[in-house]
């Protein structure tokens, strides 16, 4: 699969999340939109990881997925 598709979907998800952060006032919805933005960045990392043929992007994406909920649970958001 071409990396352009990964990046197109990633950009679309990121734009939806950024629009939600800018438009919404509810803190819960804003946090959900921030999670969308993080997942879009993770998708781009995985796409680049597949393009270069190594697992570094996948490992970094897993670290981001672990740290993001832990950050919001600790109350330091």
PQR file with spaces between the fields and no chain letter, atoms N, CA, C, O and H, PARSE charges and radii, in Angstrom:
ATOM       1  N    UNK     1       0.843   -1.177    0.000 -0.4000 1.5000
ATOM       2  CA   UNK     1       0.000    0.000    0.000 -0.0000 2.0000
ATOM       3  C    UNK     1       0.893    1.247    0.000  0.5500 1.7000
ATOM       4  O    UNK     1       1.911    1.292    0.690 -0.5500 1.4000
ATOM       5  N    UNK     2       0.509    2.227   -0.760 -0.4000 1.5000
ATOM       6  CA   UNK     2       1.290    3.445   -0.906 -0.0000 2.0000
ATOM       7  C    UNK     2       1.185    4.312    0.360  0.5500 1.7000
ATOM       8  O    UNK     2       0.129    4.369    0.991 -0.5500 1.4000
ATOM       9  H    UNK     2      -0.318    2.191   -1.321  0.4000 1.0000
ATOM      10  N    UNK     3       2.272    4.975    0.721 -0.4000 1.5000
ATOM      11  CA   UNK     3       2.271    5.807    1.931 -0.0000 2.0000
ATOM      12  C    UNK     3       1.347    7.009    1.789  0.5500 1.7000
ATOM      13  O    UNK     3       0.917    7.572    2.796 -0.5500 1.4000
ATOM      14  H    UNK     3       3.130    4.928    0.209  0.4000 1.0000
ATOM      15  N    UNK     4       1.038    7.408    0.579 -0.4000 1.5000
ATOM      16  CA   UNK     4       0.136    8.540    0.366 -0.0000 2.0000
ATOM      17  C    UNK     4      -1.236    8.304    0.971  0.5500 1.7000
ATOM      18  O    UNK     4      -1.860    9.236    1.478 -0.5500 1.4000
ATOM      19  H    UNK     4       1.388    6.950   -0.239  0.4000 1.0000
ATOM      20  N    UNK     5      -1.712    7.059    0.923 -0.4000 1.5000
ATOM      21  CA   UNK     5      -3.014    6.747    1.523 -0.0000 2.0000
ATOM      22  C    UNK     5      -2.967    6.884    3.036  0.5500 1.7000
ATOM      23  O    UNK     5      -3.890    7.425    3.644 -0.5500 1.4000
ATOM      24  H    UNK     5      -1.205    6.302    0.512  0.4000 1.0000
ATOM      25  N    UNK     6      -1.895    6.396    3.642 -0.4000 1.5000
ATOM      26  CA   UNK     6      -1.735    6.542    5.097 -0.0000 2.0000
ATOM      27  C    UNK     6      -1.733    8.025    5.483  0.5500 1.7000
ATOM      28  O    UNK     6      -2.396    8.430    6.437 -0.5500 1.4000
ATOM      29  H    UNK     6      -1.145    5.956    3.148  0.4000 1.0000
ATOM      30  N    UNK     7      -0.989    8.812    4.738 -0.4000 1.5000
ATOM      31  CA   UNK     7      -0.878   10.230    5.070 -0.0000 2.0000
ATOM      32  C    UNK     7      -2.172   10.988    4.782  0.5500 1.7000
ATOM      33  O    UNK     7      -2.498   11.938    5.494 -0.5500 1.4000
ATOM      34  H    UNK     7      -0.450    8.483    3.963  0.4000 1.0000
ATOM      35  N    UNK     8      -2.908   10.587    3.760 -0.4000 1.5000
ATOM      36  CA   UNK     8      -4.184   11.242    3.461 -0.0000 2.0000
ATOM      37  C    UNK     8      -5.202   10.979    4.565  0.5500 1.7000
ATOM      38  O    UNK     8      -5.885   11.898    5.019 -0.5500 1.4000
ATOM      39  H    UNK     8      -2.644    9.815    3.182  0.4000 1.0000
ATOM      40  N    UNK     9      -5.302    9.728    4.993 -0.4000 1.5000
ATOM      41  CA   UNK     9      -6.233    9.401    6.082 -0.0000 2.0000
ATOM      42  C    UNK     9      -5.785   10.075    7.375  0.5500 1.7000
ATOM      43  O    UNK     9      -6.610   10.573    8.141 -0.5500 1.4000
ATOM      44  H    UNK     9      -4.748    8.982    4.625  0.4000 1.0000
ATOM      45  N    UNK    10      -4.482   10.088    7.613 -0.4000 1.5000
ATOM      46  CA   UNK    10      -3.945   10.733    8.806 -0.0000 2.0000
ATOM      47  C    UNK    10      -4.250   12.228    8.801  0.5500 1.7000
ATOM      48  O    UNK    10      -4.643   12.778    9.830 -0.5500 1.4000
ATOM      49  H    UNK    10      -3.812    9.683    6.991  0.4000 1.0000
ATOM      50  N    UNK    11      -4.077   12.882    7.679 -0.4000 1.5000
ATOM      51  CA   UNK    11      -4.366   14.319    7.588 -0.0000 2.0000
ATOM      52  C    UNK    11      -5.853   14.600    7.775  0.5500 1.7000
ATOM      53  O    UNK    11      -6.221   15.597    8.395 -0.5500 1.4000
ATOM      54  H    UNK    11      -3.758   12.435    6.843  0.4000 1.0000
ATOM      55  N    UNK    12      -6.712   13.727    7.244 -0.4000 1.5000
ATOM      56  CA   UNK    12      -8.151   13.895    7.408 -0.0000 2.0000
ATOM      57  C    UNK    12      -8.557   13.757    8.875  0.5500 1.7000
ATOM      58  O    UNK    12      -9.329   14.569    9.386 -0.5500 1.4000
ATOM      59  H    UNK    12      -6.413   12.916    6.740  0.4000 1.0000
ATOM      60  N    UNK    13      -8.041   12.737    9.546 -0.4000 1.5000
ATOM      61  CA   UNK    13      -8.361   12.537   10.965 -0.0000 2.0000
ATOM      62  C    UNK    13      -7.818   13.687   11.801  0.5500 1.7000
ATOM      63  O    UNK    13      -8.484   14.154   12.725 -0.5500 1.4000
ATOM      64  H    UNK    13      -7.415   12.078    9.130  0.4000 1.0000
ATOM      65  N    UNK    14      -6.614   14.143   11.482 -0.4000 1.5000
ATOM      66  CA   UNK    14      -6.034   15.259   12.230 -0.0000 2.0000
ATOM      67  C    UNK    14      -6.856   16.531   12.038  0.5500 1.7000
ATOM      68  O    UNK    14      -7.064   17.287   12.987 -0.5500 1.4000
ATOM      69  H    UNK    14      -6.073   13.764   10.732  0.4000 1.0000
ATOM      70  N    UNK    15      -7.320   16.769   10.818 -0.4000 1.5000
ATOM      71  CA   UNK    15      -8.127   17.965   10.554 -0.0000 2.0000
ATOM      72  C    UNK    15      -9.461   17.907   11.297  0.5500 1.7000
ATOM      73  O    UNK    15      -9.927   18.928   11.804 -0.5500 1.4000
ATOM      74  H    UNK    15      -7.151   16.155   10.047  0.4000 1.0000
ATOM      75  N    UNK    16     -10.078   16.734   11.368 -0.4000 1.5000
ATOM      76  CA   UNK    16     -11.321   16.589   12.124 -0.0000 2.0000
ATOM      77  C    UNK    16     -11.077   16.882   13.599  0.5500 1.7000
ATOM      78  O    UNK    16     -11.867   17.577   14.238 -0.5500 1.4000
ATOM      79  H    UNK    16      -9.700   15.905   10.956  0.4000 1.0000
ATOM      80  N    UNK    17      -9.980   16.350   14.140 -0.4000 1.5000
ATOM      81  CA   UNK    17      -9.647   16.600   15.548 -0.0000 2.0000
ATOM      82  C    UNK    17      -9.335   18.064   15.812  0.5500 1.7000
ATOM      83  O    UNK    17      -9.784   18.623   16.813 -0.5500 1.4000
ATOM      84  H    UNK    17      -9.337   15.786   13.622  0.4000 1.0000
ATOM      85  N    UNK    18      -8.573   18.688   14.927 -0.4000 1.5000
ATOM      86  CA   UNK    18      -8.237   20.101   15.110 -0.0000 2.0000
ATOM      87  C    UNK    18      -9.481   20.975   15.014  0.5500 1.7000
ATOM      88  O    UNK    18      -9.623   21.940   15.764 -0.5500 1.4000
ATOM      89  H    UNK    18      -8.208   18.234   14.114  0.4000 1.0000
ATOM      90  N    UNK    19     -10.380   20.640   14.096 -0.4000 1.5000
ATOM      91  CA   UNK    19     -11.629   21.391   13.993 -0.0000 2.0000
ATOM      92  C    UNK    19     -12.465   21.255   15.251  0.5500 1.7000
ATOM      93  O    UNK    19     -13.075   22.223   15.704 -0.5500 1.4000
ATOM      94  H    UNK    19     -10.264   19.855   13.486  0.4000 1.0000
ATOM      95  N    UNK    20     -12.494   20.063   15.814 -0.4000 1.5000
ATOM      96  CA   UNK    20     -13.237   19.852   17.053 -0.0000 2.0000
ATOM      97  C    UNK    20     -12.656   20.620   18.219  0.5500 1.7000
ATOM      98  O    UNK    20     -13.397   21.147   19.049 -0.5500 1.4000
ATOM      99  H    UNK    20     -11.998   19.276   15.445  0.4000 1.0000
ATOM     100  N    UNK    21     -11.332   20.690   18.292 -0.4000 1.5000
ATOM     101  CA   UNK    21     -10.692   21.452   19.372 -0.0000 2.0000
ATOM     102  C    UNK    21     -11.001   22.937   19.235  0.5500 1.7000
ATOM     103  O    UNK    21     -11.230   23.618   20.235 -0.5500 1.4000
ATOM     104  H    UNK    21     -10.730   20.262   17.618  0.4000 1.0000
ATOM     105  N    UNK    22     -11.011   23.437   18.020 -0.4000 1.5000
ATOM     106  CA   UNK    22     -11.235   24.862   17.802 -0.0000 2.0000
ATOM     107  C    UNK    22     -12.694   25.268   17.967  0.5500 1.7000
ATOM     108  O    UNK    22     -12.970   26.401   18.361 -0.5500 1.4000
ATOM     109  H    UNK    22     -10.825   22.884   17.208  0.4000 1.0000
ATOM     110  N    UNK    23     -13.639   24.369   17.676 -0.4000 1.5000
ATOM     111  CA   UNK    23     -15.051   24.731   17.651 -0.0000 2.0000
ATOM     112  C    UNK    23     -15.759   24.418   18.971  0.5500 1.7000
ATOM     113  O    UNK    23     -16.594   25.204   19.420 -0.5500 1.4000
ATOM     114  H    UNK    23     -13.415   23.448   17.357  0.4000 1.0000
ATOM     115  N    UNK    24     -15.444   23.305   19.586 -0.4000 1.5000
ATOM     116  CA   UNK    24     -16.196   22.846   20.750 -0.0000 2.0000
ATOM     117  C    UNK    24     -15.757   23.538   22.028  0.5500 1.7000
ATOM     118  O    UNK    24     -14.629   24.020   22.129 -0.5500 1.4000
ATOM     119  H    UNK    24     -14.766   22.667   19.221  0.4000 1.0000
ATOM     120  N    UNK    25     -16.668   23.584   23.014 -0.4000 1.5000
ATOM     121  CA   UNK    25     -16.368   24.171   24.314 -0.0000 2.0000
ATOM     122  C    UNK    25     -16.342   23.134   25.427  0.5500 1.7000
ATOM     123  O    UNK    25     -15.750   23.367   26.481 -0.5500 1.4000
ATOM     124  H    UNK    25     -17.584   23.192   22.932  0.4000 1.0000
ATOM     125  N    UNK    26     -16.976   22.000   25.203 -0.4000 1.5000
ATOM     126  CA   UNK    26     -17.047   20.960   26.215 -0.0000 2.0000
ATOM     127  C    UNK    26     -15.655   20.334   26.419  0.5500 1.7000
ATOM     128  O    UNK    26     -15.050   19.866   25.454 -0.5500 1.4000
ATOM     129  H    UNK    26     -17.457   21.811   24.347  0.4000 1.0000
ATOM     130  N    UNK    27     -15.143   20.321   27.653 -0.4000 1.5000
ATOM     131  CA   UNK    27     -13.795   19.785   27.890 -0.0000 2.0000
ATOM     132  C    UNK    27     -13.644   18.309   27.503  0.5500 1.7000
ATOM     133  O    UNK    27     -12.583   17.897   27.034 -0.5500 1.4000
ATOM     134  H    UNK    27     -15.634   20.701   28.437  0.4000 1.0000
ATOM     135  N    UNK    28     -14.689   17.526   27.694 -0.4000 1.5000
ATOM     136  CA   UNK    28     -14.614   16.113   27.333 -0.0000 2.0000
ATOM     137  C    UNK    28     -14.479   15.941   25.824  0.5500 1.7000
ATOM     138  O    UNK    28     -13.698   15.109   25.363 -0.5500 1.4000
ATOM     139  H    UNK    28     -15.551   17.861   28.074  0.4000 1.0000
ATOM     140  N    UNK    29     -15.225   16.709   25.063 -0.4000 1.5000
ATOM     141  CA   UNK    29     -15.147   16.634   23.603 -0.0000 2.0000
ATOM     142  C    UNK    29     -13.784   17.127   23.123  0.5500 1.7000
ATOM     143  O    UNK    29     -13.227   16.593   22.164 -0.5500 1.4000
ATOM     144  H    UNK    29     -15.860   17.384   25.437  0.4000 1.0000
ATOM     145  N    UNK    30     -13.258   18.137   23.786 -0.4000 1.5000
ATOM     146  CA   UNK    30     -11.933   18.637   23.408 -0.0000 2.0000
ATOM     147  C    UNK    30     -10.877   17.561   23.640  0.5500 1.7000
ATOM     148  O    UNK    30      -9.988   17.378   22.808 -0.5500 1.4000
ATOM     149  H    UNK    30     -13.710   18.570   24.565  0.4000 1.0000
ATOM     150  N    UNK    31     -10.966   16.843   24.769 -0.4000 1.5000
ATOM     151  CA   UNK    31     -10.015   15.760   25.028 -0.0000 2.0000
ATOM     152  C    UNK    31     -10.159   14.640   24.006  0.5500 1.7000
ATOM     153  O    UNK    31      -9.159   14.065   23.576 -0.5500 1.4000
ATOM     154  H    UNK    31     -11.689   16.991   25.445  0.4000 1.0000
ATOM     155  N    UNK    32     -11.379   14.326   23.615 -0.4000 1.5000
ATOM     156  CA   UNK    32     -11.580   13.304   22.586 -0.0000 2.0000
ATOM     157  C    UNK    32     -11.005   13.745   21.246  0.5500 1.7000
ATOM     158  O    UNK    32     -10.442   12.930   20.515 -0.5500 1.4000
ATOM     159  H    UNK    32     -12.192   14.793   23.964  0.4000 1.0000
ATOM     160  N    UNK    33     -11.139   15.012   20.921 -0.4000 1.5000
ATOM     161  CA   UNK    33     -10.564   15.526   19.680 -0.0000 2.0000
ATOM     162  C    UNK    33      -9.036   15.522   19.733  0.5500 1.7000
ATOM     163  O    UNK    33      -8.377   15.282   18.721 -0.5500 1.4000
ATOM     164  H    UNK    33     -11.596   15.675   21.514  0.4000 1.0000
ATOM     165  N    UNK    34      -8.480   15.784   20.901 -0.4000 1.5000
ATOM     166  CA   UNK    34      -7.024   15.679   21.053 -0.0000 2.0000
ATOM     167  C    UNK    34      -6.560   14.239   20.859  0.5500 1.7000
ATOM     168  O    UNK    34      -5.500   13.999   20.282 -0.5500 1.4000
ATOM     169  H    UNK    34      -9.015   15.979   21.723  0.4000 1.0000
ATOM     170  N    UNK    35      -7.344   13.290   21.337 -0.4000 1.5000
ATOM     171  CA   UNK    35      -7.014   11.882   21.107 -0.0000 2.0000
ATOM     172  C    UNK    35      -7.072   11.548   19.616  0.5500 1.7000
ATOM     173  O    UNK    35      -6.251   10.775   19.121 -0.5500 1.4000
ATOM     174  H    UNK    35      -8.205   13.485   21.806  0.4000 1.0000
ATOM     175  N    UNK    36      -8.035   12.125   18.902 -0.4000 1.5000
ATOM     176  CA   UNK    36      -8.074   11.930   17.451 -0.0000 2.0000
ATOM     177  C    UNK    36      -6.803   12.450   16.797  0.5500 1.7000
ATOM     178  O    UNK    36      -6.253   11.814   15.897 -0.5500 1.4000
ATOM     179  H    UNK    36      -8.702   12.752   19.305  0.4000 1.0000
ATOM     180  N    UNK    37      -6.342   13.598   17.247 -0.4000 1.5000
ATOM     181  CA   UNK    37      -5.127   14.174   16.683 -0.0000 2.0000
ATOM     182  C    UNK    37      -3.906   13.293   16.979  0.5500 1.7000
ATOM     183  O    UNK    37      -3.042   13.114   16.121 -0.5500 1.4000
ATOM     184  H    UNK    37      -6.788   14.115   17.977  0.4000 1.0000
ATOM     185  N    UNK    38      -3.842   12.746   18.200 -0.4000 1.5000
ATOM     186  CA   UNK    38      -2.740   11.838   18.536 -0.0000 2.0000
ATOM     187  C    UNK    38      -2.794   10.568   17.696  0.5500 1.7000
ATOM     188  O    UNK    38      -1.759   10.076   17.245 -0.5500 1.4000
ATOM     189  H    UNK    38      -4.543   12.891   18.897  0.4000 1.0000
ATOM     190  N    UNK    39      -3.993   10.039   17.485 -0.4000 1.5000
ATOM     191  CA   UNK    39      -4.119    8.834   16.667 -0.0000 2.0000
ATOM     192  C    UNK    39      -3.754    9.104   15.214  0.5500 1.7000
ATOM     193  O    UNK    39      -3.217    8.225   14.539 -0.5500 1.4000
ATOM     194  H    UNK    39      -4.833   10.440   17.851  0.4000 1.0000
ATOM     195  N    UNK    40      -4.036   10.297   14.727 -0.4000 1.5000
ATOM     196  CA   UNK    40      -3.627   10.649   13.372 -0.0000 2.0000
ATOM     197  C    UNK    40      -2.103   10.694   13.265  0.5500 1.7000
ATOM     198  O    UNK    40      -1.529   10.228   12.281 -0.5500 1.4000
ATOM     199  H    UNK    40      -4.472   11.011   15.275  0.4000 1.0000
ATOM     200  N    UNK    41      -1.464   11.251   14.271 -0.4000 1.5000
ATOM     201  CA   UNK    41       0.002   11.271   14.274 -0.0000 2.0000
ATOM     202  C    UNK    41       0.562    9.851   14.357  0.5500 1.7000
ATOM     203  O    UNK    41       1.565    9.538   13.716 -0.5500 1.4000
ATOM     204  H    UNK    41      -1.931   11.629   15.071  0.4000 1.0000
ATOM     205  N    UNK    42      -0.083    8.998   15.144 -0.4000 1.5000
ATOM     206  CA   UNK    42       0.349    7.600   15.223 -0.0000 2.0000
ATOM     207  C    UNK    42       0.216    6.897   13.883  0.5500 1.7000
ATOM     208  O    UNK    42       1.092    6.121   13.501 -0.5500 1.4000
ATOM     209  H    UNK    42      -0.898    9.253   15.664  0.4000 1.0000
ATOM     210  N    UNK    43      -0.861    7.157   13.171 -0.4000 1.5000
ATOM     211  CA   UNK    43      -1.050    6.550   11.855 -0.0000 2.0000
ATOM     212  C    UNK    43       0.041    7.003   10.884  0.5500 1.7000
ATOM     213  O    UNK    43       0.540    6.203   10.092 -0.5500 1.4000
ATOM     214  H    UNK    43      -1.573    7.787   13.481  0.4000 1.0000
ATOM     215  N    UNK    44       0.406    8.269   10.943 -0.4000 1.5000
ATOM     216  CA   UNK    44       1.495    8.759   10.091 -0.0000 2.0000
ATOM     217  C    UNK    44       2.818    8.094   10.472  0.5500 1.7000
ATOM     218  O    UNK    44       3.605    7.724    9.600 -0.5500 1.4000
ATOM     219  H    UNK    44       0.000    8.919   11.586  0.4000 1.0000
ATOM     220  N    UNK    45       3.060    7.944   11.780 -0.4000 1.5000
ATOM     221  CA   UNK    45       4.281    7.264   12.215 -0.0000 2.0000
ATOM     222  C    UNK    45       4.337    5.831   11.702  0.5500 1.7000
ATOM     223  O    UNK    45       5.383    5.373   11.243 -0.5500 1.4000
ATOM     224  H    UNK    45       2.421    8.244   12.488  0.4000 1.0000
ATOM     225  N    UNK    46       3.224    5.130   11.776 -0.4000 1.5000
ATOM     226  CA   UNK    46       3.198    3.746   11.312 -0.0000 2.0000
ATOM     227  C    UNK    46       3.366    3.689    9.794  0.5500 1.7000
ATOM     228  O    UNK    46       4.025    2.786    9.279 -0.5500 1.4000
ATOM     229  H    UNK    46       2.374    5.502   12.148  0.4000 1.0000
ATOM     230  N    UNK    47       2.779    4.640    9.080 -0.4000 1.5000
ATOM     231  CA   UNK    47       2.963    4.683    7.634 -0.0000 2.0000
ATOM     232  C    UNK    47       4.420    4.892    7.245  0.5500 1.7000
ATOM     233  O    UNK    47       4.929    4.223    6.346 -0.5500 1.4000
ATOM     234  H    UNK    47       2.243    5.373    9.498  0.4000 1.0000
ATOM     235  N    UNK    48       5.086    5.815    7.916 -0.4000 1.5000
ATOM     236  CA   UNK    48       6.507    6.038    7.626 -0.0000 2.0000
ATOM     237  C    UNK    48       7.346    4.847    8.055  0.5500 1.7000
ATOM     238  O    UNK    48       8.341    4.516    7.409 -0.5500 1.4000
ATOM     239  H    UNK    48       4.673    6.359    8.647  0.4000 1.0000
ATOM     240  N    UNK    49       6.947    4.203    9.142 -0.4000 1.5000
ATOM     241  CA   UNK    49       7.663    3.016    9.590 -0.0000 2.0000
ATOM     242  C    UNK    49       7.574    1.905    8.546  0.5500 1.7000
ATOM     243  O    UNK    49       8.562    1.223    8.274 -0.5500 1.4000
ATOM     244  H    UNK    49       6.139    4.472    9.667  0.4000 1.0000
ATOM     245  N    UNK    50       6.397    1.728    7.967 -0.4000 1.5000
ATOM     246  CA   UNK    50       6.247    0.715    6.927 -0.0000 2.0000
ATOM     247  C    UNK    50       7.019    1.095    5.666  0.5500 1.7000
ATOM     248  O    UNK    50       7.540    0.228    4.964 -0.5500 1.4000
ATOM     249  H    UNK    50       5.595    2.282    8.188  0.4000 1.0000
ATOM     250  N    UNK    51       7.089    2.400    5.382 -0.4000 1.5000
ATOM     251  CA   UNK    51       7.812    2.839    4.194 -0.0000 2.0000
ATOM     252  C    UNK    51       9.307    2.528    4.320  0.5500 1.7000
ATOM     253  O    UNK    51       9.935    2.087    3.358 -0.5500 1.4000
ATOM     254  H    UNK    51       6.666    3.105    5.952  0.4000 1.0000
ATOM     255  N    UNK    52       9.868    2.757    5.498 -0.4000 1.5000
ATOM     256  CA   UNK    52      11.290    2.525    5.694 -0.0000 2.0000
ATOM     257  C    UNK    52      11.604    1.078    6.059  0.5500 1.7000
ATOM     258  O    UNK    52      12.767    0.675    6.046 -0.5500 1.4000
ATOM     259  H    UNK    52       9.358    3.115    6.280  0.4000 1.0000
ATOM     260  N    UNK    53      10.581    0.295    6.385 -0.4000 1.5000
ATOM     261  CA   UNK    53      10.799   -1.133    6.641 -0.0000 2.0000
ATOM     262  C    UNK    53      11.361   -1.450    8.007  0.5500 1.7000
ATOM     263  O    UNK    53      11.991   -2.494    8.180 -0.5500 1.4000
ATOM     264  H    UNK    53       9.636    0.622    6.396  0.4000 1.0000
ATOM     265  N    UNK    54      11.153   -0.581    8.987 -0.4000 1.5000
ATOM     266  CA   UNK    54      11.603   -0.901   10.337 -0.0000 2.0000
ATOM     267  C    UNK    54      10.443   -0.703   11.312  0.5500 1.7000
ATOM     268  O    UNK    54       9.376   -0.226   10.925 -0.5500 1.4000
ATOM     269  H    UNK    54      10.641    0.267    8.846  0.4000 1.0000
ATOM     270  N    UNK    55      10.654   -1.069   12.573 -0.4000 1.5000
ATOM     271  CA   UNK    55       9.583   -1.006   13.554 -0.0000 2.0000
ATOM     272  C    UNK    55       9.666    0.157   14.504  0.5500 1.7000
ATOM     273  O    UNK    55       8.925    0.203   15.486 -0.5500 1.4000
ATOM     274  H    UNK    55      11.520   -1.456   12.887  0.4000 1.0000
ATOM     275  N    UNK    56      10.554    1.108   14.241 -0.4000 1.5000
ATOM     276  CA   UNK    56      10.730    2.214   15.179 -0.0000 2.0000
ATOM     277  C    UNK    56       9.474    3.060   15.316  0.5500 1.7000
ATOM     278  O    UNK    56       9.114    3.442   16.430 -0.5500 1.4000
ATOM     279  H    UNK    56      11.157    1.071   13.443  0.4000 1.0000
ATOM     280  N    UNK    57       8.804    3.360   14.224 -0.4000 1.5000
ATOM     281  CA   UNK    57       7.587    4.163   14.274 -0.0000 2.0000
ATOM     282  C    UNK    57       6.467    3.450   15.008  0.5500 1.7000
ATOM     283  O    UNK    57       5.676    4.079   15.710 -0.5500 1.4000
ATOM     284  H    UNK    57       9.097    3.049   13.319  0.4000 1.0000
ATOM     285  N    UNK    58       6.399    2.130   14.845 -0.4000 1.5000
ATOM     286  CA   UNK    58       5.372    1.361   15.535 -0.0000 2.0000
ATOM     287  C    UNK    58       5.613    1.347   17.035  0.5500 1.7000
ATOM     288  O    UNK    58       4.665    1.440   17.814 -0.5500 1.4000
ATOM     289  H    UNK    58       7.042    1.618   14.275  0.4000 1.0000
ATOM     290  N    UNK    59       6.852    1.233   17.444 -0.4000 1.5000
ATOM     291  CA   UNK    59       7.181    1.254   18.871 -0.0000 2.0000
ATOM     292  C    UNK    59       6.865    2.632   19.461  0.5500 1.7000
ATOM     293  O    UNK    59       6.303    2.730   20.552 -0.5500 1.4000
ATOM     294  H    UNK    59       7.623    1.157   16.812  0.4000 1.0000
ATOM     295  N    UNK    60       7.225    3.682   18.741 -0.4000 1.5000
ATOM     296  CA   UNK    60       6.937    5.033   19.225 -0.0000 2.0000
ATOM     297  C    UNK    60       5.437    5.278   19.310  0.5500 1.7000
ATOM     298  O    UNK    60       4.972    5.935   20.240 -0.5500 1.4000
ATOM     299  H    UNK    60       7.682    3.602   17.855  0.4000 1.0000
ATOM     300  N    UNK    61       4.667    4.753   18.342 -0.4000 1.5000
ATOM     301  CA   UNK    61       3.209    4.892   18.369 -0.0000 2.0000
ATOM     302  C    UNK    61       2.624    4.168   19.584  0.5500 1.7000
ATOM     303  O    UNK    61       1.694    4.674   20.213 -0.5500 1.4000
ATOM     304  H    UNK    61       5.046    4.218   17.586  0.4000 1.0000
ATOM     305  N    UNK    62       3.151    3.007   19.914 -0.4000 1.5000
ATOM     306  CA   UNK    62       2.690    2.289   21.108 -0.0000 2.0000
ATOM     307  C    UNK    62       2.992    3.083   22.378  0.5500 1.7000
ATOM     308  O    UNK    62       2.173    3.121   23.297 -0.5500 1.4000
ATOM     309  H    UNK    62       3.906    2.597   19.403  0.4000 1.0000
ATOM     310  N    UNK    63       4.153    3.711   22.431 -0.4000 1.5000
ATOM     311  CA   UNK    63       4.504    4.527   23.601 -0.0000 2.0000
ATOM     312  C    UNK    63       3.544    5.700   23.720  0.5500 1.7000
ATOM     313  O    UNK    63       3.107    6.025   24.824 -0.5500 1.4000
ATOM     314  H    UNK    63       4.818    3.680   21.685  0.4000 1.0000
ATOM     315  N    UNK    64       3.208    6.339   22.607 -0.4000 1.5000
ATOM     316  CA   UNK    64       2.265    7.461   22.637 -0.0000 2.0000
ATOM     317  C    UNK    64       0.894    6.993   23.105  0.5500 1.7000
ATOM     318  O    UNK    64       0.230    7.692   23.870 -0.5500 1.4000
ATOM     319  H    UNK    64       3.563    6.074   21.710  0.4000 1.0000
ATOM     320  N    UNK    65       0.460    5.813   22.653 -0.4000 1.5000
ATOM     321  CA   UNK    65      -0.846    5.303   23.070 -0.0000 2.0000
ATOM     322  C    UNK    65      -0.881    4.948   24.548  0.5500 1.7000
ATOM     323  O    UNK    65      -1.952    4.976   25.155 -0.5500 1.4000
ATOM     324  H    UNK    65       0.999    5.244   22.031  0.4000 1.0000
ATOM     325  N    UNK    66       0.250    4.617   25.141 -0.4000 1.5000
ATOM     326  CA   UNK    66       0.297    4.313   26.573 -0.0000 2.0000
ATOM     327  C    UNK    66       0.369    5.594   27.391  0.5500 1.7000
ATOM     328  O    UNK    66      -0.279    5.696   28.434 -0.5500 1.4000
ATOM     329  H    UNK    66       1.120    4.594   24.648  0.4000 1.0000
ATOM     330  N    UNK    67       1.136    6.563   26.942 -0.4000 1.5000
ATOM     331  CA   UNK    67       1.358    7.780   27.719 -0.0000 2.0000
ATOM     332  C    UNK    67       0.131    8.699   27.694  0.5500 1.7000
ATOM     333  O    UNK    67      -0.155    9.357   28.694 -0.5500 1.4000
ATOM     334  H    UNK    67       1.662    6.481   26.096  0.4000 1.0000
ATOM     335  N    UNK    68      -0.591    8.757   26.584 -0.4000 1.5000
ATOM     336  CA   UNK    68      -1.726    9.682   26.476 -0.0000 2.0000
ATOM     337  C    UNK    68      -2.816    9.402   27.517  0.5500 1.7000
ATOM     338  O    UNK    68      -3.242   10.346   28.183 -0.5500 1.4000
ATOM     339  H    UNK    68      -0.359    8.223   25.771  0.4000 1.0000
ATOM     340  N    UNK    69      -3.290    8.173   27.698 -0.4000 1.5000
ATOM     341  CA   UNK    69      -4.304    7.953   28.743 -0.0000 2.0000
ATOM     342  C    UNK    69      -3.732    8.104   30.152  0.5500 1.7000
ATOM     343  O    UNK    69      -4.429    8.557   31.060 -0.5500 1.4000
ATOM     344  H    UNK    69      -2.945    7.406   27.157  0.4000 1.0000
ATOM     345  N    UNK    70      -2.483    7.730   30.334 -0.4000 1.5000
ATOM     346  CA   UNK    70      -1.880    7.873   31.666 -0.0000 2.0000
ATOM     347  C    UNK    70      -1.761    9.340   32.051  0.5500 1.7000
ATOM     348  O    UNK    70      -1.902    9.687   33.223 -0.5500 1.4000
ATOM     349  H    UNK    70      -1.917    7.361   29.597  0.4000 1.0000
ATOM     350  N    UNK    71      -1.504   10.199   31.077 -0.4000 1.5000
ATOM     351  CA   UNK    71      -1.418   11.625   31.333 -0.0000 2.0000
ATOM     352  C    UNK    71      -2.763   12.175   31.758  0.5500 1.7000
ATOM     353  O    UNK    71      -2.839   12.981   32.686 -0.5500 1.4000
ATOM     354  H    UNK    71      -1.390    9.917   30.125  0.4000 1.0000
ATOM     355  N    UNK    72      -3.834   11.746   31.089 -0.4000 1.5000
ATOM     356  CA   UNK    72      -5.147   12.269   31.422 -0.0000 2.0000
ATOM     357  C    UNK    72      -5.669   11.686   32.734  0.5500 1.7000
ATOM     358  O    UNK    72      -6.470   12.331   33.411 -0.5500 1.4000
ATOM     359  H    UNK    72      -3.772   11.092   30.336  0.4000 1.0000
ATOM     360  N    UNK    73      -5.238   10.486   33.106 -0.4000 1.5000
ATOM     361  CA   UNK    73      -5.665    9.907   34.381 -0.0000 2.0000
ATOM     362  C    UNK    73      -4.961   10.539   35.569  0.5500 1.7000
ATOM     363  O    UNK    73      -5.511   10.576   36.669 -0.5500 1.4000
ATOM     364  H    UNK    73      -4.588    9.962   32.555  0.4000 1.0000
ATOM     365  N    UNK    74      -3.755   11.034   35.357 -0.4000 1.5000
ATOM     366  CA   UNK    74      -3.009   11.609   36.471 -0.0000 2.0000
ATOM     367  C    UNK    74      -3.489   13.008   36.831  0.5500 1.7000
ATOM     368  O    UNK    74      -3.109   13.536   37.876 -0.5500 1.4000
ATOM     369  H    UNK    74      -3.308   11.004   34.463  0.4000 1.0000
ATOM     370  N    UNK    75      -4.315   13.618   35.989 -0.4000 1.5000
ATOM     371  CA   UNK    75      -4.852   14.926   36.285 -0.0000 2.0000
ATOM     372  C    UNK    75      -3.962   16.070   35.868  0.5500 1.7000
ATOM     373  O    UNK    75      -4.233   17.219   36.219 -0.5500 1.4000
ATOM     374  H    UNK    75      -4.623   13.189   35.140  0.4000 1.0000
ATOM     375  N    UNK    76      -2.901   15.786   35.125 -0.4000 1.5000
ATOM     376  CA   UNK    76      -1.998   16.847   34.702 -0.0000 2.0000
ATOM     377  C    UNK    76      -2.303   17.324   33.289  0.5500 1.7000
ATOM     378  O    UNK    76      -1.437   17.895   32.626 -0.5500 1.4000
ATOM     379  H    UNK    76      -2.681   14.853   34.840  0.4000 1.0000
ATOM     380  N    UNK    77      -3.504   17.101   32.832 -0.4000 1.5000
ATOM     381  CA   UNK    77      -3.863   17.447   31.454 -0.0000 2.0000
ATOM     382  C    UNK    77      -3.980   18.916   31.257  0.5500 1.7000
ATOM     383  O    UNK    77      -4.276   19.369   30.151 -0.5500 1.4000
ATOM     384  H    UNK    77      -4.208   16.638   33.371  0.4000 1.0000
